[in-house]
């Protein structure tokens, strides 16, 4: 919370777009989609592009803090059980902003909701078509284990409504990138879960990577050894656009 609070800085982080130059805004507007690992909305407020938040955003409540989320409609309602609240002006502390440091943790946190939703859909299909599964699931309503009761709740809700656990659809969109990809402000030494997705995407035909120093440059050459890669110094980029 200390880190999120310092980044948010009483909302000052959301005002950086006001000092963007026309040149930089014009650059942003050349893209149909922008993917960011920042939590603030500056790129969204400054440009006409579709902005996707790969690591969450300050303005989106995490599902456990959203009283109306699918998660909090289950038997084990965390919002009610733990008497949670969202103090006005501090909602960003309960946002989807991802603060994990481990690459494996980041990968898990961005992927597990999709896996959970797929699992629930399979249970629902089994409930509809298999009498044995239906009988078993009905018994889970009275299980001592919270997870089992929650699973029963999720299946019942899904049977009647098109509901799902909160997901970060930005990564699903990220998988569909085609053509040219430009990378600005990311180091190949960090966020391997992002760079691995880039390498796995055969529809990306060209990468322009803005490097900070020679170490950055060499790392990019190692990471993107199977892609058509163009390297540009980021210092020159900022001299032109800022």
Biotite code that builds the C-alpha atoms (Angstrom):
import biotite.structure as struc

atoms = struc.array([
    struc.Atom([0.000, 0.000, 0.000], chain_id="A", res_id=1, res_name="UNK", atom_name="CA", element="C"),
    struc.Atom([2.910, 2.365, 0.680], chain_id="A", res_id=2, res_name="UNK", atom_name="CA", element="C"),
    struc.Atom([4.204, 1.852, -2.848], chain_id="A", res_id=3, res_name="UNK", atom_name="CA", element="C"),
    struc.Atom([0.783, 2.321, -4.459], chain_id="A", res_id=4, res_name="UNK", atom_name="CA", element="C"),
    struc.Atom([0.180, 5.426, -2.361], chain_id="A", res_id=5, res_name="UNK", atom_name="CA", element="C"),
    struc.Atom([3.532, 6.940, -3.326], chain_id="A", res_id=6, res_name="UNK", atom_name="CA", element="C"),
    struc.Atom([2.931, 6.250, -7.011], chain_id="A", res_id=7, res_name="UNK", atom_name="CA", element="C"),
    struc.Atom([-0.601, 7.671, -6.936], chain_id="A", res_id=8, res_name="UNK", atom_name="CA", element="C"),
    struc.Atom([0.686, 10.714, -5.022], chain_id="A", res_id=9, res_name="UNK", atom_name="CA", element="C"),
    struc.Atom([-2.773, 12.083, -4.122], chain_id="A", res_id=10, res_name="UNK", atom_name="CA", element="C"),
    struc.Atom([-3.823, 11.855, -7.757], chain_id="A", res_id=11, res_name="UNK", atom_name="CA", element="C"),
    struc.Atom([-0.894, 13.856, -9.112], chain_id="A", res_id=12, res_name="UNK", atom_name="CA", element="C"),
    struc.Atom([0.202, 10.874, -11.189], chain_id="A", res_id=13, res_name="UNK", atom_name="CA", element="C"),
    struc.Atom([-3.002, 11.272, -13.223], chain_id="A", res_id=14, res_name="UNK", atom_name="CA", element="C"),
    struc.Atom([-2.017, 14.777, -14.354], chain_id="A", res_id=15, res_name="UNK", atom_name="CA", element="C"),
    struc.Atom([1.230, 13.974, -16.171], chain_id="A", res_id=16, res_name="UNK", atom_name="CA", element="C"),
    struc.Atom([-0.575, 13.939, -19.533], chain_id="A", res_id=17, res_name="UNK", atom_name="CA", element="C"),
    struc.Atom([-1.019, 17.721, -19.205], chain_id="A", res_id=18, res_name="UNK", atom_name="CA", element="C"),
    struc.Atom([2.690, 18.239, -19.913], chain_id="A", res_id=19, res_name="UNK", atom_name="CA", element="C"),
    struc.Atom([2.849, 15.842, -22.870], chain_id="A", res_id=20, res_name="UNK", atom_name="CA", element="C"),
    struc.Atom([4.075, 17.595, -25.988], chain_id="A", res_id=21, res_name="UNK", atom_name="CA", element="C"),
    struc.Atom([2.050, 17.697, -29.192], chain_id="A", res_id=22, res_name="UNK", atom_name="CA", element="C"),
    struc.Atom([4.777, 15.608, -30.791], chain_id="A", res_id=23, res_name="UNK", atom_name="CA", element="C"),
    struc.Atom([4.452, 12.846, -28.185], chain_id="A", res_id=24, res_name="UNK", atom_name="CA", element="C"),
    struc.Atom([0.640, 12.855, -28.362], chain_id="A", res_id=25, res_name="UNK", atom_name="CA", element="C"),
    struc.Atom([0.849, 12.617, -32.139], chain_id="A", res_id=26, res_name="UNK", atom_name="CA", element="C"),
    struc.Atom([3.164, 9.633, -31.736], chain_id="A", res_id=27, res_name="UNK", atom_name="CA", element="C"),
    struc.Atom([0.686, 7.944, -29.375], chain_id="A", res_id=28, res_name="UNK", atom_name="CA", element="C"),
    struc.Atom([-2.142, 8.502, -31.837], chain_id="A", res_id=29, res_name="UNK", atom_name="CA", element="C"),
    struc.Atom([-0.337, 6.563, -34.549], chain_id="A", res_id=30, res_name="UNK", atom_name="CA", element="C"),
    struc.Atom([-1.232, 3.355, -32.690], chain_id="A", res_id=31, res_name="UNK", atom_name="CA", element="C"),
    struc.Atom([-4.539, 1.558, -32.721], chain_id="A", res_id=32, res_name="UNK", atom_name="CA", element="C"),
    struc.Atom([-3.689, -0.166, -29.431], chain_id="A", res_id=33, res_name="UNK", atom_name="CA", element="C"),
    struc.Atom([-1.310, 0.773, -26.623], chain_id="A", res_id=34, res_name="UNK", atom_name="CA", element="C"),
    struc.Atom([-0.381, -1.755, -23.938], chain_id="A", res_id=35, res_name="UNK", atom_name="CA", element="C"),
    struc.Atom([1.039, -0.355, -20.723], chain_id="A", res_id=36, res_name="UNK", atom_name="CA", element="C"),
    struc.Atom([2.425, -1.756, -17.473], chain_id="A", res_id=37, res_name="UNK", atom_name="CA", element="C"),
    struc.Atom([1.646, 1.549, -15.724], chain_id="A", res_id=38, res_name="UNK", atom_name="CA", element="C"),
    struc.Atom([-1.431, 1.824, -13.504], chain_id="A", res_id=39, res_name="UNK", atom_name="CA", element="C"),
    struc.Atom([-2.300, 5.466, -14.256], chain_id="A", res_id=40, res_name="UNK", atom_name="CA", element="C"),
    struc.Atom([-4.567, 6.704, -17.060], chain_id="A", res_id=41, res_name="UNK", atom_name="CA", element="C"),
    struc.Atom([-2.298, 9.326, -18.631], chain_id="A", res_id=42, res_name="UNK", atom_name="CA", element="C"),
    struc.Atom([-1.916, 7.532, -21.955], chain_id="A", res_id=43, res_name="UNK", atom_name="CA", element="C"),
    struc.Atom([-5.665, 6.990, -22.136], chain_id="A", res_id=44, res_name="UNK", atom_name="CA", element="C"),
    struc.Atom([-6.461, 10.636, -21.368], chain_id="A", res_id=45, res_name="UNK", atom_name="CA", element="C"),
    struc.Atom([-3.897, 11.966, -23.822], chain_id="A", res_id=46, res_name="UNK", atom_name="CA", element="C"),
    struc.Atom([-4.529, 9.794, -26.865], chain_id="A", res_id=47, res_name="UNK", atom_name="CA", element="C"),
    struc.Atom([-7.261, 8.396, -29.086], chain_id="A", res_id=48, res_name="UNK", atom_name="CA", element="C"),
    struc.Atom([-5.753, 4.913, -28.939], chain_id="A", res_id=49, res_name="UNK", atom_name="CA", element="C"),
    struc.Atom([-7.243, 1.916, -27.153], chain_id="A", res_id=50, res_name="UNK", atom_name="CA", element="C"),
    struc.Atom([-5.201, 1.607, -23.950], chain_id="A", res_id=51, res_name="UNK", atom_name="CA", element="C"),
    struc.Atom([-4.831, -1.803, -22.283], chain_id="A", res_id=52, res_name="UNK", atom_name="CA", element="C"),
    struc.Atom([-3.485, -2.189, -18.733], chain_id="A", res_id=53, res_name="UNK", atom_name="CA", element="C"),
    struc.Atom([-1.348, -5.324, -18.589], chain_id="A", res_id=54, res_name="UNK", atom_name="CA", element="C"),
    struc.Atom([-0.680, -5.024, -14.853], chain_id="A", res_id=55, res_name="UNK", atom_name="CA", element="C"),
    struc.Atom([-4.007, -3.556, -13.770], chain_id="A", res_id=56, res_name="UNK", atom_name="CA", element="C"),
    struc.Atom([-5.174, 0.011, -13.289], chain_id="A", res_id=57, res_name="UNK", atom_name="CA", element="C"),
    struc.Atom([-5.836, 2.355, -10.389], chain_id="A", res_id=58, res_name="UNK", atom_name="CA", element="C"),
    struc.Atom([-9.430, 2.989, -11.459], chain_id="A", res_id=59, res_name="UNK", atom_name="CA", element="C"),
    struc.Atom([-10.511, -0.697, -11.466], chain_id="A", res_id=60, res_name="UNK", atom_name="CA", element="C"),
    struc.Atom([-11.457, -2.293, -8.142], chain_id="A", res_id=61, res_name="UNK", atom_name="CA", element="C"),
    struc.Atom([-10.025, -5.770, -7.502], chain_id="A", res_id=62, res_name="UNK", atom_name="CA", element="C"),
    struc.Atom([-12.834, -8.313, -7.390], chain_id="A", res_id=63, res_name="UNK", atom_name="CA", element="C"),
    struc.Atom([-12.508, -8.966, -3.642], chain_id="A", res_id=64, res_name="UNK", atom_name="CA", element="C"),
    struc.Atom([-13.120, -5.248, -2.978], chain_id="A", res_id=65, res_name="UNK", atom_name="CA", element="C"),
    struc.Atom([-15.992, -4.969, -5.458], chain_id="A", res_id=66, res_name="UNK", atom_name="CA", element="C"),
    struc.Atom([-19.212, -5.775, -3.543], chain_id="A", res_id=67, res_name="UNK", atom_name="CA", element="C"),
    struc.Atom([-20.964, -6.635, -6.819], chain_id="A", res_id=68, res_name="UNK", atom_name="CA", element="C"),
    struc.Atom([-18.296, -8.908, -8.271], chain_id="A", res_id=69, res_name="UNK", atom_name="CA", element="C"),
    struc.Atom([-18.859, -12.557, -9.133], chain_id="A", res_id=70, res_name="UNK", atom_name="CA", element="C"),
    struc.Atom([-16.326, -13.437, -6.413], chain_id="A", res_id=71, res_name="UNK", atom_name="CA", element="C"),
    struc.Atom([-18.378, -11.675, -3.751], chain_id="A", res_id=72, res_name="UNK", atom_name="CA", element="C"),
    struc.Atom([-21.609, -13.348, -4.814], chain_id="A", res_id=73, res_name="UNK", atom_name="CA", element="C"),
    struc.Atom([-20.261, -16.736, -3.776], chain_id="A", res_id=74, res_name="UNK", atom_name="CA", element="C"),
    struc.Atom([-21.060, -18.484, -0.477], chain_id="A", res_id=75, res_name="UNK", atom_name="CA", element="C"),
    struc.Atom([-17.880, -17.124, 1.088], chain_id="A", res_id=76, res_name="UNK", atom_name="CA", element="C"),
    struc.Atom([-18.511, -13.426, 0.383], chain_id="A", res_id=77, res_name="UNK", atom_name="CA", element="C"),
    struc.Atom([-15.188, -11.807, 1.279], chain_id="A", res_id=78, res_name="UNK", atom_name="CA", element="C"),
    struc.Atom([-16.514, -8.252, 1.189], chain_id="A", res_id=79, res_name="UNK", atom_name="CA", element="C"),
    struc.Atom([-19.193, -9.008, 3.787], chain_id="A", res_id=80, res_name="UNK", atom_name="CA", element="C"),
    struc.Atom([-17.276, -11.614, 5.773], chain_id="A", res_id=81, res_name="UNK", atom_name="CA", element="C"),
    struc.Atom([-14.288, -9.334, 6.353], chain_id="A", res_id=82, res_name="UNK", atom_name="CA", element="C"),
    struc.Atom([-16.362, -6.136, 6.631], chain_id="A", res_id=83, res_name="UNK", atom_name="CA", element="C"),
    struc.Atom([-14.417, -4.544, 3.807], chain_id="A", res_id=84, res_name="UNK", atom_name="CA", element="C"),
    struc.Atom([-14.989, -1.034, 2.512], chain_id="A", res_id=85, res_name="UNK", atom_name="CA", element="C"),
    struc.Atom([-13.549, 1.323, -0.082], chain_id="A", res_id=86, res_name="UNK", atom_name="CA", element="C"),
    struc.Atom([-12.756, 4.636, 1.646], chain_id="A", res_id=87, res_name="UNK", atom_name="CA", element="C"),
    struc.Atom([-13.572, 7.510, -0.691], chain_id="A", res_id=88, res_name="UNK", atom_name="CA", element="C"),
    struc.Atom([-10.450, 8.892, -2.307], chain_id="A", res_id=89, res_name="UNK", atom_name="CA", element="C"),
    struc.Atom([-8.386, 5.790, -1.524], chain_id="A", res_id=90, res_name="UNK", atom_name="CA", element="C"),
    struc.Atom([-10.012, 3.296, -3.868], chain_id="A", res_id=91, res_name="UNK", atom_name="CA", element="C"),
    struc.Atom([-6.733, 2.973, -5.785], chain_id="A", res_id=92, res_name="UNK", atom_name="CA", element="C"),
    struc.Atom([-5.321, 1.034, -2.810], chain_id="A", res_id=93, res_name="UNK", atom_name="CA", element="C"),
    struc.Atom([-7.922, -1.665, -3.557], chain_id="A", res_id=94, res_name="UNK", atom_name="CA", element="C"),
    struc.Atom([-7.393, -1.640, -7.305], chain_id="A", res_id=95, res_name="UNK", atom_name="CA", element="C"),
    struc.Atom([-6.134, -4.274, -9.708], chain_id="A", res_id=96, res_name="UNK", atom_name="CA", element="C"),
    struc.Atom([-2.669, -2.660, -9.737], chain_id="A", res_id=97, res_name="UNK", atom_name="CA", element="C"),
    struc.Atom([-0.302, -5.630, -9.707], chain_id="A", res_id=98, res_name="UNK", atom_name="CA", element="C"),
    struc.Atom([2.511, -5.397, -7.163], chain_id="A", res_id=99, res_name="UNK", atom_name="CA", element="C"),
    struc.Atom([4.044, -8.875, -7.493], chain_id="A", res_id=100, res_name="UNK", atom_name="CA", element="C"),
    struc.Atom([7.810, -8.964, -8.020], chain_id="A", res_id=101, res_name="UNK", atom_name="CA", element="C"),
    struc.Atom([8.288, -12.577, -9.101], chain_id="A", res_id=102, res_name="UNK", atom_name="CA", element="C"),
    struc.Atom([7.823, -13.326, -12.802], chain_id="A", res_id=103, res_name="UNK", atom_name="CA", element="C"),
    struc.Atom([6.045, -16.567, -11.894], chain_id="A", res_id=104, res_name="UNK", atom_name="CA", element="C"),
    struc.Atom([3.688, -14.687, -9.576], chain_id="A", res_id=105, res_name="UNK", atom_name="CA", element="C"),
    struc.Atom([2.898, -12.144, -12.299], chain_id="A", res_id=106, res_name="UNK", atom_name="CA", element="C"),
    struc.Atom([2.246, -14.909, -14.796], chain_id="A", res_id=107, res_name="UNK", atom_name="CA", element="C"),
    struc.Atom([-0.010, -16.765, -12.350], chain_id="A", res_id=108, res_name="UNK", atom_name="CA", element="C"),
    struc.Atom([-1.970, -13.673, -11.303], chain_id="A", res_id=109, res_name="UNK", atom_name="CA", element="C"),
    struc.Atom([-2.652, -12.674, -14.905], chain_id="A", res_id=110, res_name="UNK", atom_name="CA", element="C"),
    struc.Atom([-3.609, -16.168, -16.075], chain_id="A", res_id=111, res_name="UNK", atom_name="CA", element="C"),
    struc.Atom([-5.437, -17.935, -13.217], chain_id="A", res_id=112, res_name="UNK", atom_name="CA", element="C"),
    struc.Atom([-8.787, -16.080, -13.599], chain_id="A", res_id=113, res_name="UNK", atom_name="CA", element="C"),
    struc.Atom([-9.093, -17.339, -17.184], chain_id="A", res_id=114, res_name="UNK", atom_name="CA", element="C"),
    struc.Atom([-8.299, -20.866, -16.000], chain_id="A", res_id=115, res_name="UNK", atom_name="CA", element="C"),
    struc.Atom([-10.908, -20.584, -13.231], chain_id="A", res_id=116, res_name="UNK", atom_name="CA", element="C"),
    struc.Atom([-13.558, -19.368, -15.679], chain_id="A", res_id=117, res_name="UNK", atom_name="CA", element="C"),
    struc.Atom([-12.816, -22.224, -18.064], chain_id="A", res_id=118, res_name="UNK", atom_name="CA", element="C"),
    struc.Atom([-13.099, -24.696, -15.186], chain_id="A", res_id=119, res_name="UNK", atom_name="CA", element="C"),
    struc.Atom([-16.485, -23.319, -14.114], chain_id="A", res_id=120, res_name="UNK", atom_name="CA", element="C"),
    struc.Atom([-17.769, -23.560, -17.687], chain_id="A", res_id=121, res_name="UNK", atom_name="CA", element="C"),
    struc.Atom([-16.775, -27.240, -17.816], chain_id="A", res_id=122, res_name="UNK", atom_name="CA", element="C"),
    struc.Atom([-18.544, -27.927, -14.524], chain_id="A", res_id=123, res_name="UNK", atom_name="CA", element="C"),
    struc.Atom([-21.670, -26.176, -15.815], chain_id="A", res_id=124, res_name="UNK", atom_name="CA", element="C"),
    struc.Atom([-21.639, -28.252, -18.984], chain_id="A", res_id=125, res_name="UNK", atom_name="CA", element="C"),
    struc.Atom([-21.208, -31.417, -16.907], chain_id="A", res_id=126, res_name="UNK", atom_name="CA", element="C"),
    struc.Atom([-24.039, -30.375, -14.594], chain_id="A", res_id=127, res_name="UNK", atom_name="CA", element="C"),
    struc.Atom([-26.337, -29.933, -17.573], chain_id="A", res_id=128, res_name="UNK", atom_name="CA", element="C"),
    struc.Atom([-25.467, -33.201, -19.302], chain_id="A", res_id=129, res_name="UNK", atom_name="CA", element="C"),
    struc.Atom([-24.333, -35.705, -16.653], chain_id="A", res_id=130, res_name="UNK", atom_name="CA", element="C"),
    struc.Atom([-26.676, -36.865, -13.897], chain_id="A", res_id=131, res_name="UNK", atom_name="CA", element="C"),
    struc.Atom([-23.844, -38.126, -11.659], chain_id="A", res_id=132, res_name="UNK", atom_name="CA", element="C"),
    struc.Atom([-22.017, -34.800, -11.820], chain_id="A", res_id=133, res_name="UNK", atom_name="CA", element="C"),
    struc.Atom([-25.261, -32.963, -11.126], chain_id="A", res_id=134, res_name="UNK", atom_name="CA", element="C"),
    struc.Atom([-25.914, -35.100, -8.034], chain_id="A", res_id=135, res_name="UNK", atom_name="CA", element="C"),
    struc.Atom([-22.379, -34.528, -6.730], chain_id="A", res_id=136, res_name="UNK", atom_name="CA", element="C"),
    struc.Atom([-22.500, -30.779, -7.290], chain_id="A", res_id=137, res_name="UNK", atom_name="CA", element="C"),
    struc.Atom([-25.835, -30.460, -5.490], chain_id="A", res_id=138, res_name="UNK", atom_name="CA", element="C"),
    struc.Atom([-24.229, -32.010, -2.391], chain_id="A", res_id=139, res_name="UNK", atom_name="CA", element="C"),
    struc.Atom([-21.428, -29.424, -2.398], chain_id="A", res_id=140, res_name="UNK", atom_name="CA", element="C"),
    struc.Atom([-23.837, -26.762, -1.158], chain_id="A", res_id=141, res_name="UNK", atom_name="CA", element="C"),
    struc.Atom([-23.530, -28.261, 2.339], chain_id="A", res_id=142, res_name="UNK", atom_name="CA", element="C"),
    struc.Atom([-19.782, -29.035, 2.286], chain_id="A", res_id=143, res_name="UNK", atom_name="CA", element="C"),
    struc.Atom([-17.654, -28.008, 5.262], chain_id="A", res_id=144, res_name="UNK", atom_name="CA", element="C"),
    struc.Atom([-14.877, -26.773, 2.969], chain_id="A", res_id=145, res_name="UNK", atom_name="CA", element="C"),
    struc.Atom([-15.279, -23.126, 1.890], chain_id="A", res_id=146, res_name="UNK", atom_name="CA", element="C"),
    struc.Atom([-13.721, -23.773, -1.520], chain_id="A", res_id=147, res_name="UNK", atom_name="CA", element="C"),
    struc.Atom([-16.187, -26.556, -2.287], chain_id="A", res_id=148, res_name="UNK", atom_name="CA", element="C"),
    struc.Atom([-19.172, -24.417, -1.230], chain_id="A", res_id=149, res_name="UNK", atom_name="CA", element="C"),
    struc.Atom([-17.830, -21.557, -3.329], chain_id="A", res_id=150, res_name="UNK", atom_name="CA", element="C"),
    struc.Atom([-17.522, -23.869, -6.312], chain_id="A", res_id=151, res_name="UNK", atom_name="CA", element="C"),
    struc.Atom([-21.157, -24.874, -5.880], chain_id="A", res_id=152, res_name="UNK", atom_name="CA", element="C"),
    struc.Atom([-22.164, -21.186, -5.711], chain_id="A", res_id=153, res_name="UNK", atom_name="CA", element="C"),
    struc.Atom([-20.171, -20.378, -8.834], chain_id="A", res_id=154, res_name="UNK", atom_name="CA", element="C"),
    struc.Atom([-21.757, -23.203, -10.822], chain_id="A", res_id=155, res_name="UNK", atom_name="CA", element="C"),
    struc.Atom([-25.268, -22.247, -9.738], chain_id="A", res_id=156, res_name="UNK", atom_name="CA", element="C"),
    struc.Atom([-24.735, -18.601, -10.635], chain_id="A", res_id=157, res_name="UNK", atom_name="CA", element="C"),
    struc.Atom([-23.195, -19.508, -13.983], chain_id="A", res_id=158, res_name="UNK", atom_name="CA", element="C"),
    struc.Atom([-26.173, -21.726, -14.797], chain_id="A", res_id=159, res_name="UNK", atom_name="CA", element="C"),
    struc.Atom([-28.493, -18.743, -14.599], chain_id="A", res_id=160, res_name="UNK", atom_name="CA", element="C"),
    struc.Atom([-26.338, -15.827, -15.720], chain_id="A", res_id=161, res_name="UNK", atom_name="CA", element="C"),
    struc.Atom([-23.429, -15.018, -18.007], chain_id="A", res_id=162, res_name="UNK", atom_name="CA", element="C"),
    struc.Atom([-21.049, -14.210, -15.131], chain_id="A", res_id=163, res_name="UNK", atom_name="CA", element="C"),
    struc.Atom([-17.347, -14.813, -14.651], chain_id="A", res_id=164, res_name="UNK", atom_name="CA", element="C"),
    struc.Atom([-14.407, -14.105, -12.370], chain_id="A", res_id=165, res_name="UNK", atom_name="CA", element="C"),
    struc.Atom([-12.620, -10.830, -12.985], chain_id="A", res_id=166, res_name="UNK", atom_name="CA", element="C"),
    struc.Atom([-10.008, -11.201, -15.706], chain_id="A", res_id=167, res_name="UNK", atom_name="CA", element="C"),
    struc.Atom([-7.399, -8.953, -17.249], chain_id="A", res_id=168, res_name="UNK", atom_name="CA", element="C"),
    struc.Atom([-8.506, -9.070, -20.865], chain_id="A", res_id=169, res_name="UNK", atom_name="CA", element="C"),
    struc.Atom([-5.524, -6.946, -21.842], chain_id="A", res_id=170, res_name="UNK", atom_name="CA", element="C"),
    struc.Atom([-3.336, -10.043, -22.030], chain_id="A", res_id=171, res_name="UNK", atom_name="CA", element="C"),
    struc.Atom([-5.850, -11.775, -24.292], chain_id="A", res_id=172, res_name="UNK", atom_name="CA", element="C"),
    struc.Atom([-5.768, -8.719, -26.555], chain_id="A", res_id=173, res_name="UNK", atom_name="CA", element="C"),
    struc.Atom([-1.979, -8.699, -26.327], chain_id="A", res_id=174, res_name="UNK", atom_name="CA", element="C"),
    struc.Atom([-1.861, -12.212, -27.795], chain_id="A", res_id=175, res_name="UNK", atom_name="CA", element="C"),
    struc.Atom([-3.656, -10.951, -30.913], chain_id="A", res_id=176, res_name="UNK", atom_name="CA", element="C"),
    struc.Atom([-1.146, -8.253, -31.898], chain_id="A", res_id=177, res_name="UNK", atom_name="CA", element="C"),
    struc.Atom([-0.363, -8.298, -35.602], chain_id="A", res_id=178, res_name="UNK", atom_name="CA", element="C"),
    struc.Atom([2.223, -6.515, -37.714], chain_id="A", res_id=179, res_name="UNK", atom_name="CA", element="C"),
    struc.Atom([4.540, -3.979, -36.089], chain_id="A", res_id=180, res_name="UNK", atom_name="CA", element="C"),
    struc.Atom([5.173, -3.716, -32.360], chain_id="A", res_id=181, res_name="UNK", atom_name="CA", element="C"),
    struc.Atom([7.084, -0.843, -30.778], chain_id="A", res_id=182, res_name="UNK", atom_name="CA", element="C"),
    struc.Atom([8.457, -1.225, -27.243], chain_id="A", res_id=183, res_name="UNK", atom_name="CA", element="C"),
    struc.Atom([9.202, 1.869, -25.193], chain_id="A", res_id=184, res_name="UNK", atom_name="CA", element="C"),
    struc.Atom([10.181, 1.899, -21.523], chain_id="A", res_id=185, res_name="UNK", atom_name="CA", element="C"),
    struc.Atom([10.416, -1.846, -20.903], chain_id="A", res_id=186, res_name="UNK", atom_name="CA", element="C"),
    struc.Atom([13.608, -3.752, -20.184], chain_id="A", res_id=187, res_name="UNK", atom_name="CA", element="C"),
    struc.Atom([14.055, -7.319, -21.514], chain_id="A", res_id=188, res_name="UNK", atom_name="CA", element="C"),
    struc.Atom([15.595, -8.092, -18.124], chain_id="A", res_id=189, res_name="UNK", atom_name="CA", element="C"),
    struc.Atom([12.168, -7.621, -16.494], chain_id="A", res_id=190, res_name="UNK", atom_name="CA", element="C"),
    struc.Atom([8.610, -8.838, -17.146], chain_id="A", res_id=191, res_name="UNK", atom_name="CA", element="C"),
    struc.Atom([9.625, -12.035, -18.907], chain_id="A", res_id=192, res_name="UNK", atom_name="CA", element="C"),
    struc.Atom([5.966, -13.095, -19.034], chain_id="A", res_id=193, res_name="UNK", atom_name="CA", element="C"),
    struc.Atom([5.363, -10.217, -21.473], chain_id="A", res_id=194, res_name="UNK", atom_name="CA", element="C"),
    struc.Atom([8.386, -10.843, -23.661], chain_id="A", res_id=195, res_name="UNK", atom_name="CA", element="C"),
    struc.Atom([7.663, -14.572, -23.884], chain_id="A", res_id=196, res_name="UNK", atom_name="CA", element="C"),
    struc.Atom([4.195, -13.768, -25.242], chain_id="A", res_id=197, res_name="UNK", atom_name="CA", element="C"),
    struc.Atom([5.773, -11.543, -27.868], chain_id="A", res_id=198, res_name="UNK", atom_name="CA", element="C"),
    struc.Atom([8.127, -14.311, -28.968], chain_id="A", res_id=199, res_name="UNK", atom_name="CA", element="C"),
    struc.Atom([5.263, -16.804, -29.120], chain_id="A", res_id=200, res_name="UNK", atom_name="CA", element="C"),
    struc.Atom([3.207, -14.541, -31.389], chain_id="A", res_id=201, res_name="UNK", atom_name="CA", element="C"),
    struc.Atom([4.037, -15.415, -34.992], chain_id="A", res_id=202, res_name="UNK", atom_name="CA", element="C"),
    struc.Atom([1.754, -12.621, -36.268], chain_id="A", res_id=203, res_name="UNK", atom_name="CA", element="C"),
    struc.Atom([4.204, -9.959, -35.068], chain_id="A", res_id=204, res_name="UNK", atom_name="CA", element="C"),
    struc.Atom([6.360, -9.319, -38.129], chain_id="A", res_id=205, res_name="UNK", atom_name="CA", element="C"),
    struc.Atom([8.468, -6.408, -36.907], chain_id="A", res_id=206, res_name="UNK", atom_name="CA", element="C"),
    struc.Atom([9.693, -5.094, -33.538], chain_id="A", res_id=207, res_name="UNK", atom_name="CA", element="C"),
    struc.Atom([11.130, -1.649, -32.922], chain_id="A", res_id=208, res_name="UNK", atom_name="CA", element="C"),
    struc.Atom([12.783, -1.618, -29.517], chain_id="A", res_id=209, res_name="UNK", atom_name="CA", element="C"),
    struc.Atom([13.934, 1.617, -27.873], chain_id="A", res_id=210, res_name="UNK", atom_name="CA", element="C"),
    struc.Atom([16.939, 0.762, -25.716], chain_id="A", res_id=211, res_name="UNK", atom_name="CA", element="C"),
    struc.Atom([18.390, 2.787, -22.850], chain_id="A", res_id=212, res_name="UNK", atom_name="CA", element="C"),
    struc.Atom([22.002, 1.560, -22.827], chain_id="A", res_id=213, res_name="UNK", atom_name="CA", element="C"),
    struc.Atom([24.245, -1.085, -24.345], chain_id="A", res_id=214, res_name="UNK", atom_name="CA", element="C"),
    struc.Atom([23.222, -3.703, -21.777], chain_id="A", res_id=215, res_name="UNK", atom_name="CA", element="C"),
    struc.Atom([19.594, -3.083, -22.734], chain_id="A", res_id=216, res_name="UNK", atom_name="CA", element="C"),
    struc.Atom([20.507, -3.409, -26.396], chain_id="A", res_id=217, res_name="UNK", atom_name="CA", element="C"),
    struc.Atom([22.336, -6.716, -25.918], chain_id="A", res_id=218, res_name="UNK", atom_name="CA", element="C"),
    struc.Atom([19.469, -8.086, -23.815], chain_id="A", res_id=219, res_name="UNK", atom_name="CA", element="C"),
    struc.Atom([16.988, -7.245, -26.580], chain_id="A", res_id=220, res_name="UNK", atom_name="CA", element="C"),
    struc.Atom([19.136, -9.046, -29.145], chain_id="A", res_id=221, res_name="UNK", atom_name="CA", element="C"),
    struc.Atom([19.153, -12.138, -26.939], chain_id="A", res_id=222, res_name="UNK", atom_name="CA", element="C"),
    struc.Atom([15.431, -12.071, -26.176], chain_id="A", res_id=223, res_name="UNK", atom_name="CA", element="C"),
    struc.Atom([14.228, -11.367, -29.723], chain_id="A", res_id=224, res_name="UNK", atom_name="CA", element="C"),
    struc.Atom([16.696, -13.564, -31.583], chain_id="A", res_id=225, res_name="UNK", atom_name="CA", element="C"),
    struc.Atom([13.902, -15.059, -33.735], chain_id="A", res_id=226, res_name="UNK", atom_name="CA", element="C"),
    struc.Atom([12.170, -11.761, -34.631], chain_id="A", res_id=227, res_name="UNK", atom_name="CA", element="C"),
    struc.Atom([12.859, -9.011, -37.147], chain_id="A", res_id=228, res_name="UNK", atom_name="CA", element="C"),
    struc.Atom([14.271, -6.457, -34.742], chain_id="A", res_id=229, res_name="UNK", atom_name="CA", element="C"),
    struc.Atom([15.146, -2.776, -35.166], chain_id="A", res_id=230, res_name="UNK", atom_name="CA", element="C"),
    struc.Atom([17.001, -1.048, -32.324], chain_id="A", res_id=231, res_name="UNK", atom_name="CA", element="C"),
    struc.Atom([16.670, 2.669, -31.601], chain_id="A", res_id=232, res_name="UNK", atom_name="CA", element="C"),
    struc.Atom([18.210, 4.699, -28.730], chain_id="A", res_id=233, res_name="UNK", atom_name="CA", element="C"),
    struc.Atom([15.445, 5.930, -26.416], chain_id="A", res_id=234, res_name="UNK", atom_name="CA", element="C"),
    struc.Atom([17.401, 9.114, -25.597], chain_id="A", res_id=235, res_name="UNK", atom_name="CA", element="C"),
    struc.Atom([17.097, 10.168, -29.216], chain_id="A", res_id=236, res_name="UNK", atom_name="CA", element="C"),
    struc.Atom([13.366, 9.383, -29.122], chain_id="A", res_id=237, res_name="UNK", atom_name="CA", element="C"),
    struc.Atom([12.821, 11.752, -26.191], chain_id="A", res_id=238, res_name="UNK", atom_name="CA", element="C"),
    struc.Atom([14.954, 14.462, -27.781], chain_id="A", res_id=239, res_name="UNK", atom_name="CA", element="C"),
    struc.Atom([12.553, 14.411, -30.715], chain_id="A", res_id=240, res_name="UNK", atom_name="CA", element="C"),
    struc.Atom([9.249, 14.038, -28.875], chain_id="A", res_id=241, res_name="UNK", atom_name="CA", element="C"),
    struc.Atom([9.797, 15.946, -25.659], chain_id="A", res_id=242, res_name="UNK", atom_name="CA", element="C"),
])
